[in-house]
Amino acid sequence: MTRRQNSHSALILDSVLTCPHCGHSKREDMPVDACQFFYECESCKTLLRPQPGDCCVFCSFGSVKCPPVQAQRQCCGEGLGAIPADRPQVT
């Protein structure tokens, strides 16, 4: 298993996202300059959102936390109360 790393630090820049609904997993590149709030599972088409207290889908469903959390910096999604829990999922 190889992990792509940033040449300026030891940050891991890819993560395996696993859908909690169907169990499908896929390795994805993580953005270093933005939070990824939504991710559509390519298998069951469920729209994943960060769990309460997490800043992004990588922190909730990934094998590796997002780069800002790895670097112990504030992530742009911290305090995400703006994403409604009742938002319909993509089917």
C-alpha positions in Angstrom: 0.0 0.0 0.0 1.6 3.3 -1.1 0.5 6.7 0.1 1.2 9.8 -1.8 3.0 12.3 0.4 3.6 16.0 0.1 7.2 16.8 -0.6 7.2 19.7 1.9 6.1 17.5 4.9 5.0 14.1 6.0 1.4 14.7 5.2 -0.5 11.9 3.6 -2.5 13.2 0.7 -4.7 10.2 -0.1 -7.2 8.2 1.9 -9.5 5.2 1.4 -13.1 6.3 1.8 -15.4 3.6 2.9 -19.2 4.0 2.5 -20.9 3.2 5.8 -24.1 2.1 3.9 -22.7 -0.4 1.4 -19.1 -0.9 2.5 -17.6 0.1 -0.9 -14.1 1.5 -0.6 -12.1 3.7 -2.9 -8.8 5.5 -2.6 -9.2 9.3 -3.3 -6.8 12.2 -3.3 -7.5 14.7 -0.5 -7.6 18.4 -1.2 -4.9 20.3 0.7 -6.5 23.7 0.4 -10.2 23.0 1.0 -12.6 20.7 2.9 -14.6 18.1 1.1 -18.0 18.2 2.7 -19.8 15.8 0.3 -18.8 12.6 -1.4 -21.1 10.4 -3.5 -20.4 6.7 -3.2 -19.9 5.3 -6.7 -21.5 2.0 -5.7 -24.8 2.8 -3.9 -24.9 6.6 -4.8 -25.4 7.6 -1.2 -24.2 11.2 -0.5 -21.8 11.1 2.4 -21.5 14.1 4.7 -19.2 14.7 7.7 -20.3 13.2 11.0 -21.0 15.7 13.8 -17.6 17.0 15.1 -15.7 16.1 11.9 -14.7 18.7 9.4 -14.9 16.7 6.2 -15.8 13.3 4.7 -12.2 12.1 5.0 -12.2 12.7 8.8 -15.4 10.8 9.1 -15.1 7.9 6.6 -11.4 7.9 5.4 -8.5 5.7 6.4 -6.5 8.9 7.0 -7.6 12.3 8.4 -7.5 15.3 6.1 -4.2 17.3 5.7 -5.1 20.2 8.0 -6.0 17.8 10.8 -2.8 15.8 10.2 -0.9 19.1 10.5 -2.8 20.0 13.6 -4.1 23.2 11.9 -7.6 24.5 12.0 -9.6 23.0 9.2 -12.0 25.2 7.1 -14.9 22.9 8.1 -14.5 23.0 11.9 -17.7 23.9 13.6 -19.8 22.8 10.7 -23.2 23.5 12.0 -24.3 24.8 8.6 -24.8 21.4 6.9 -28.4 20.3 7.8 -28.7 16.7 8.9 -32.0 16.3 7.0 -30.5 17.2 3.6 -31.8 14.6 1.2 -29.3 11.9 0.0 -28.6 11.4 -3.6 -30.2 8.2 -4.9 
